[in-house]
Amino acid sequence: MSESLDHLFFCNTLRVALSLAALFSSELLAADAVSIGNRTFINKGLVGVGRIPADLRDKLGETFGSGSGLAADLKTWRRADAAYRGEFFLLPDRGYNITGTENYRSRIQRLSIAFEPEIDPAALPVAERQRSVSATLIDTIVLTDAAGEPMTGLDPSEGGVRPAANGFPDLPQASNGRVSMDAEALVLMPDGSFFVGDEYGPYLYRFSPAGRMLAAIRPPDAFIPRRNGKVHFSSNNPGPGAHPPKPKNPETGRQNNQGFEGSRSPRAGNSSSQRSKAPPARTAPHRKRDAIPVSSIMTFSLRVARCWCGSTSCRCRSMRRNADVPG
């Protein structure tokens, strides 16, 4: 999790702003329009703003906060007359941006959005412009490990590692025994499952629609952080009572708070691209350790099992075998 402002959990009102490209008018400059085939798309800039109260509580009874990743559920989006309605899935970061980290349960928030563009937003009173998008929290999905235990935002600062087992690689583990995840990026798959990019590993996780871990993808070994020759997933943000890692920075692998920050999947769904904030140590030997001159982009070729998930389990089928996975 970065210390930059875009990752802070807002202490006042969270603003939800949409910038939509839509066919509302043809009376715009040519520079604001682009034609693709026989269709013309017009960019009208920022056309809607909505707010979510800072004291809004989610299903876990905790304040809503802000988000690091956002995915539109395209199956839900509809246009009725001049209005649009649909749903977004929003991925919070690893928790409240305080000193160190907390046992914040990883989750995905589900939002319902309603939006009716105004022909001339500038003509509206200022207060009305702030209410042109309606954003309603309708569900909270808790992200868990394969056994159903909630993931945590706690830093694995004391070198905790859950040994590889049951098809999963070594996983970052906090002092409370839960798998640590610094959630940053979100991709919604056609079957309703999610891919989540994580900065601790840095790993790419797949979760069922109900939030249970189905798979964990470990990147090439050069990205795995090590201290004193051992795998050590800490980002130097110890939780309450925990000790900071020694040394502060990993000697090899991804550096503190510089893991997977963005993720996307093509429509075909057979690959996934991950963006990290900086290359791992010793792959850029001429840079200062804390400098971030470039980002790294990795593309994974995936054989994604299709899963049919019920309330308690998922049945996943790949080309090689069928497998029942708890949901």
Sequence and secondary structure as in RCSB ss.txt:
>XXXX:A:sequence
MSESLDHLFFCNTLRVALSLAALFSSELLAADAVSIGNRTFINKGLVGVGRIPADLRDKLGETFGSGSGLAADLK
TWRRADAAYRGEFFLLPDRGYNITGTENYRSRIQRLSIAFEPEIDPAALPVAERQRSVSATLIDTIVLTDAAGEP
MTGLDPSEGGVRPAANGFPDLPQASNGRVSMDAEALVLMPDGSFFVGDEYGPYLYRFSPAGRMLAAIRPPDAFIP
RRNGKVHFSSNNPGPGAHPPKPKNPETGRQNNQGFEGSRSPRAGNSSSQRSKAPPARTAPHRKRDAIPVSSIMTF
SLRVARCWCGSTSCRCRSMRRNADVPG
>XXXX:A:secstr
   SGGGS  SS EEEEEEEE  S S S GGGEEEETTEEEEEEEEEEEEEE TT B TTSSB    SEEEEEEE
EEEEETTEEEEEEEEE  SS  SSS    B EEEEEEEEE   S GGGS HHHHTTSEEEEEEEEEE B TTS B
 B    TT  EE  BTTB  EEB TTSSBB  EEEEEE TTS EEEEESSS  EEEE TTSBEEEEE   GGGS 
EETTEE    S   TT    SSSS SBBS TT SEEEEE  TT SEEEEEESS  BTSSTTS TT     EEEEE
E    EEEE SSEEEEE SS EEEEE 
